[in-house]
Amino acid sequence: MHRHLGLFDYTLLNRYMAKGEISWKGSFEDGRKRQAYAKKIGRNWRFFDREKRYDNWEPVLKPEFDDWIELLDGVDRRVHRRLLQPQDADRLRQKIKELFPGVDVPKPS
């Protein structure tokens, strides 16, 4: 017998980050603290942020270059630990080059 999850159940599931997500901390432009994470869905990355621990995660529709670089750093570290494939980092570097032409993207370390 299949049990369908209701809206409330999905809200609870989405409140907590899954292991495959990459997160970092920073600050908003006005200086407030910021928590951010990126989640891979298919071949696309979705970005989210919030100010405080119990705030709701809000989608970031147009992530800034710094967000992409933080994500790339996390992906590179996971490739080094063999948690992700080198192709994942290569695809991410290519995506950053497409979104921000003329900007230097760090090489893998």
N, C-alpha and C positions, 0 to 999 in steps of 0.2 A: 504494500500500500504506500503510495506516494503522498508526502505531506508538502503542500505548497506553503512557501513562506509569505507572510503578509508584509505590508509596508513597515510595520513596527519592527519585525524581525530583521528586515534588510537594513533599517536604520541602526540597529544594534550591531549587526555584522560590519557595517561600514565605519562605525565609530572607532574601531581599533585597527591599527595598521597591520597588514599581513607581513610575513617574513620577507617576501620578495620585493618590498618597496624600499626605496632609498631615501633617507631623510637627512636634513641638515638644519642648522640654526643660523640666523642672521638678523637683520633688522630691516624695517620698512624705511622708505625714503625720509620719513619724518622722525626717525630715530627710535621708534617703538620696537621692542623685541619681536622676532618673527620665527615661527617654526614652519618648515616646508617639507614636502615630500613629493616624490614622483613615483608613479605607478605605471608599469608597462602593460598595455592592453593591446594584444596582437603585436603589430610592429610600431605602434604609436605610444608615446609617453604622455601621460596626463599629470599635470602639476596641481598641487593643492597647498594652501597655507592657512595659518591661523596665528592669532596673537598670543593667546594663553592656552594652557593645557586643556581646559574643559570647554573651550570655544569650539564651535563646529568648524570642520574643515571646509574651506571655500575653494572652488575651482579657480585656477589662474588661467585665463583664456589665452593670454599672450605672455608667456614667460620671458623674462629678460635674459640677456646674454649670461649674466652671472649665475642665474639659476641653471642654465644648460651646462655651464662649466662645473658647478657643484655636482650635478648629476653625472657628468663625465668622470669626475674624480671618483665618485662612488662606484661607477661601473668598472673603471680601471682597477680599483682595489679588489673588486669581486672577481675580475678576470685573473688577477694575480693569485688569488686564493682558490682558483678553479671552480668558483661558484657560477660564473658566467663564461660564455664562449668569447674568444677574441673577436669573432665576427660581430658580436653585439656592440663592442666598443667601436669597431670600424664603421658600422651603420650609424651609430650615434654621432661620430665625428663628421660623417658625410651630411647628416641632417643639420648639424650646426653650421657647416659650411654653406649649405643651401639657404638657411634662414638668415645668416649674417655673412654675406659675401665680403671678401676683403679683410676679414678679421682673422688673426692667427689663432688657430686651435691648437692647444698643447698636444705634443706627441706623447705616445705611451711611454711610461718610465720603465 
